[in-house]
Amino acid sequence: VSLEGRSFWLLKSAPLSMKRFLWSKMFVLTIPLLILGQFLVFVSSRILESDHSTTLLACAVVFTLTFAIAALGTGMGAIFPRFEVENPAHIPTGIGGIFYMIASLGLIGATLLLLARPVHILLVSRVHELSPTTGQWVEIAVIWALIAGFHYLVVYLSMSRGCRALNAMEF
């Protein structure tokens, strides 16, 4: 949002809702990151010789995590815009950039904490050359659903607060 600079008032006066503007900004960021993230997860899983279920779990989590991190950045960029910055490289050094980095680290950390149990189940079953039980598959699915729900909540809260901040902004 800060990259719009002093011409942001044109967007505010355009017949475009701030919600639509912010969501389009987020998807412009998300699509290339999603492609890159999925590629890196798949290639690193092949290099590490992970089994298919671990690779599938990693791809699913990175898919939802990409949306959450992109929405977090877009939302915080809308809450803490820096329109007066001359050099775009200075945008992340503001308070919004610092909050974004801390929140992203917290989001990734919470995701990894939630992923610990499913990965443990899959690794132990691979070491013992056994297939996870039906109960363990259910546990993995429930934890993944919790992770996806958590990421959805981050997307929803980030984008709704960002839209509210942009709508409240006066020029």
N, C-alpha and C positions, 0 to 999 in steps of 0.2 A: 504494500500500500504506500509505503514511504517513497518508492520509486516514482510515483505519480508527481511528486514534488509540488511546486506552487500551482500547477495546473489542475490540482484535485478539485477545485471549485467547479471546473467544467463538468466533471463527473457528477458532482452533487446537483448541478442544474440540468443534467441530461435526463431524458425520460427512461432511466434505468434505475431499478431499485438497488439499494446498497446490498441487499441480500444476494441478488443475482450477480452483482459485480464481485462480491467477495467469494461466492462459490465458484465463479469462473476463474478467479485468480488461483483458488486452491487447486482446481482440476488441472490448470496449466502446469502447476508445480508437480502434481501427483503422478500424472501419466508417465513422464520420463523416469521419475524416481521409482515407480512401481516396476517398470521394465528392467531397470538396472538392478533393483533389489532382488527381484525374482531370478534374474540371471546369476547374480553373485551367490545367492543361496543354493541354487541348483548346481553351479560349478563347484563351489566349495564342498557341497555334500558328495559330489562325485569324487573329488580329490581325497576327501576323508573316508571314502568308501562307506558312507552311511547307508543304512537300509532304507527301503522305500517308505516305510511308515514315518521314520524320523525326518526324511526329506520332505514328505508331504506335510507333516506338522510344522516344520520350519517355514515352508512356503506359505502355508495358511496364516501363520502368525505374522510373518513379514508383510503379507498382503494387508492385513488390518492395521498393523503398526505403521505402515507407510501413510495410510490415510490419516491416522491419528496425529502423527508428527507433522504432516503437511498442514492439517487443520489447526494444530496448535500454533505453528509459525504464522499462518495467515491470520488467525484470530488475534494473536498477540501483536502482530504488525498493525492490525486495525485499532487495537486498544491503545497502543503506544506508537503512533506514527511520528516520524521525524521528517517533515516536509522541508525544513530549512537547511538540511545537510547538502552541501555542494558536492561532496565526493560520496558516491554510493557505498564505498568500502567502509565508511564510518557509521552506516546505519546499524549494524549489529553491535556496535560498542555502546549503545544507549541502554537505558534501564530496561526497555522492552526486550532487547536482545539478550541481556543477562538473564532476565526472568525466563525467556524462552529456552535458553540453554539449560538452566536449572530444572525447569519443568520437563524438558525432553529427557534429561538424565533420570529424573524421577520416574517418568513413564516407562523408559526402557528398563530401569531397575525393577519396577513393580512387575513388568511383563516377564522378566527373567525369573523373578521369585515364583510367579505363578506357573512358569514352564518347568520348574525344577522337578516336580513330581512326575509329569508325563515323560520327560526325557529319562528320568531314573528308571521308570517302568520299562521303557523301550530298550535302554542299554542293558539292564539286568536280564531281560528276556533274550537279548541277542547273545550276551556272554554265556548264558546257560543253554543256548540253542533251543529255546522254547518259544512258543507263541504266547503273547499275552492272553490272559483269560478274558472271558466276556465281561466280567466285572471291571477288569483293568481297562478294557476298551471303552466301557461306559464312563469310567473315571476320567480317562483322557479326553473324551468328547465333552464331558461336563466342564472340565477345566478350560478346554479350548473355547467353549461357549462363554465362559466367564471372561476370558481374555478378550474375545470379540465384543462382548457387551461393554466391557471396560473401555475398549478403544472407541466404540460407538459413542459412549457417554462423553469421552474427551472430544470427539469430533463435534458432537451436538453442542456441548457447552462452549467450546472455543469459538465456533462459528456464530452461535446465537449472541454471545457477548461481544464478539467483533462487530456484528451487524448493528447491535444496539449502540455501540460506541460510535460507529460511523454515522448512524442516523442522528445521534445527539450532537454531532460536531457542527459548529457554526462557522460560516465564512463571511 
